[in-house]
Amino acid sequence: MIAMRYKISLPDEYDMQEIVKRVEHNGHKTDGFPGLKLKAYLTTEKGIDGSKMNSYAPFYLWEDHEGMNTFIYEGFYDNILDSFGWQSIEIGVPLKSDLKQNIAMSGYVVEYEGVIKESTSLKQATFPLVTSYVKSGEKALGEMVIYNPDKWGYSQFCFYKEKPDIALSQGITMYKVLHLSD
């Protein structure tokens, strides 16, 4: 599997309802997309849930490179280029992927971004996780840990039906899920 995402920073005055309408109109187009295991249409709004900016941040989990390449190079990604210009695509390797049957019921995704510290061995590598920040004890509908050995960074994504009560801190981002294709 391969994880992919791009995070589009939007101006403070950007009407985020434009993104909501975009996803309402187009989100279904990735339902059943060949090779796509999951796509979460994610947003943040400045001043809500600790967010410092407006963003549109789609996240993908691909079965393999073929579906991803089809999406990027056969015109589908051109919709992003036409609307938002050139965007850097982040790629990651799934270390853990635990997606429940009811993942499509997700209303929120919490991401924890961390750094894999330099070590003489990765056998005992530890990763601070989102779950240590959740106060409500709510169970996630799904969880993924994605790492990038090029940058030695990782992200844990936890999917929740309801907004979790979470201690916001450095490295934590709470996203609203507008649509989930699986």
C-alpha positions in Angstrom: 0.0 0.0 0.0 1.0 3.6 -0.5 -0.4 6.7 1.3 -0.7 10.0 -0.5 -1.9 13.5 0.4 -1.6 17.1 -0.4 -2.5 19.9 1.9 -3.7 23.0 0.2 -3.4 26.1 2.4 -6.2 28.6 1.7 -6.4 32.3 2.5 -8.0 33.3 5.9 -10.9 35.0 4.0 -11.5 31.9 1.8 -15.2 30.8 1.9 -14.8 27.2 3.1 -18.3 26.5 1.9 -16.7 26.5 -1.6 -14.8 23.4 -0.6 -17.9 21.8 0.9 -19.8 22.4 -2.4 -16.9 21.0 -4.4 -16.8 17.8 -2.4 -20.6 17.5 -2.5 -20.5 17.8 -6.2 -17.4 15.7 -6.9 -16.6 13.5 -3.9 -18.6 10.5 -5.2 -16.3 10.4 -8.3 -13.6 8.5 -6.3 -16.1 6.0 -4.8 -14.9 2.7 -6.2 -11.9 4.3 -8.0 -9.6 1.4 -9.2 -6.8 0.7 -6.7 -8.1 3.2 -4.1 -8.6 1.7 -0.6 -9.6 5.0 1.0 -9.9 8.7 0.3 -10.8 11.1 3.0 -11.8 14.6 1.9 -10.5 16.6 4.9 -10.6 20.3 5.8 -9.5 22.6 8.6 -10.9 26.1 9.3 -8.9 28.8 11.0 -9.9 29.3 14.6 -11.9 26.0 14.8 -10.5 23.1 16.8 -7.2 24.8 17.3 -6.5 25.2 13.5 -4.3 28.1 12.6 -5.4 28.1 8.9 -8.0 27.1 6.3 -7.0 24.0 4.4 -8.2 21.4 2.1 -6.2 18.2 2.7 -7.3 15.1 0.8 -5.7 11.8 2.1 -5.5 8.7 0.0 -4.6 5.1 0.8 -3.8 3.2 -2.4 -3.6 -0.6 -2.8 -0.5 -0.1 -5.0 1.2 2.3 -7.4 -1.0 1.6 -10.4 -4.1 3.3 -9.1 -2.1 6.2 -7.7 -0.4 6.6 -11.1 -3.7 6.5 -12.9 -5.1 9.2 -10.6 -2.1 11.5 -11.0 -1.2 11.0 -14.6 -4.4 10.3 -16.4 -6.2 13.6 -15.8 -7.9 13.2 -12.4 -5.3 15.2 -10.5 -5.6 17.9 -13.1 -8.8 19.0 -11.3 -6.6 20.0 -8.4 -4.1 21.7 -10.7 -6.8 23.7 -12.4 -8.4 24.9 -9.2 -5.5 25.3 -6.8 -2.3 25.3 -8.9 0.8 23.1 -8.4 0.7 21.2 -5.2 3.4 19.0 -3.5 2.2 15.5 -3.0 3.4 13.8 0.1 4.0 10.0 -0.1 4.2 7.6 2.8 4.4 4.0 3.6 1.8 2.4 5.9 3.3 1.0 9.0 -0.1 0.2 10.5 -3.5 0.2 8.9 -6.6 -0.8 11.0 -9.7 0.3 9.2 -13.0 -0.9 10.7 -16.1 -1.9 8.5 -17.8 1.3 9.6 -15.0 3.7 8.6 -17.3 5.5 6.2 -19.2 6.8 9.2 -16.2 9.0 10.1 -16.9 12.7 10.7 -13.5 13.6 12.0 -9.9 12.7 11.6 -7.2 13.5 14.1 -3.6 13.5 12.9 -0.5 13.4 15.0 2.7 14.3 13.2 6.0 13.2 14.7 9.6 12.6 14.0 11.3 9.2 14.0 14.4 9.9 16.1 17.8 8.9 14.9 18.8 5.6 16.5 21.2 2.7 16.1 18.2 0.4 15.8 14.6 0.7 14.7 13.5 -2.5 16.3 12.2 -0.7 19.4 11.1 2.5 17.7 8.3 4.2 19.6 5.7 6.6 18.2 3.8 9.0 20.4 0.2 8.5 19.3 -3.1 10.5 19.0 -4.8 8.1 21.4 -2.7 9.5 24.3 -4.3 12.9 23.7 -8.0 11.8 23.5 -9.8 12.7 26.7 -13.2 11.2 26.0 -12.0 7.6 25.6 -13.9 7.4 22.3 -12.9 4.5 20.2 -11.6 5.2 16.7 -13.3 3.7 13.7 -9.9 3.4 12.1 -6.3 4.1 12.6 -3.2 4.4 10.4 0.4 5.1 11.0 2.2 6.3 7.9 5.9 7.0 7.7 8.3 8.6 5.3 11.9 7.3 5.6 13.1 10.1 3.3 12.2 12.7 5.9 12.1 10.3 8.9 8.7 11.7 9.8 5.4 9.9 10.5 1.7 10.7 10.9 -0.9 8.8 12.8 -4.5 9.2 11.6 -7.4 8.3 13.8 -10.9 8.3 12.4 -13.9 9.2 14.6 -17.6 9.3 14.1 -18.1 12.2 16.5 -15.7 15.0 17.3 -13.4 13.5 20.0 -12.5 15.5 23.2 -8.8 15.9 22.6 -6.0 17.9 24.2 -4.8 20.0 21.3 -1.0 20.4 21.2 1.9 20.7 18.9 1.7 18.1 16.1 -2.1 17.6 16.5 -4.5 18.6 13.7 -8.2 17.9 13.8 -9.9 17.6 10.4 -13.5 17.6 9.4 -14.4 14.8 7.0 -16.6 16.0 4.2 -16.7 12.6 2.3 -15.0 9.3 2.5 -14.5 7.0 -0.5 -13.6 3.4 0.3 
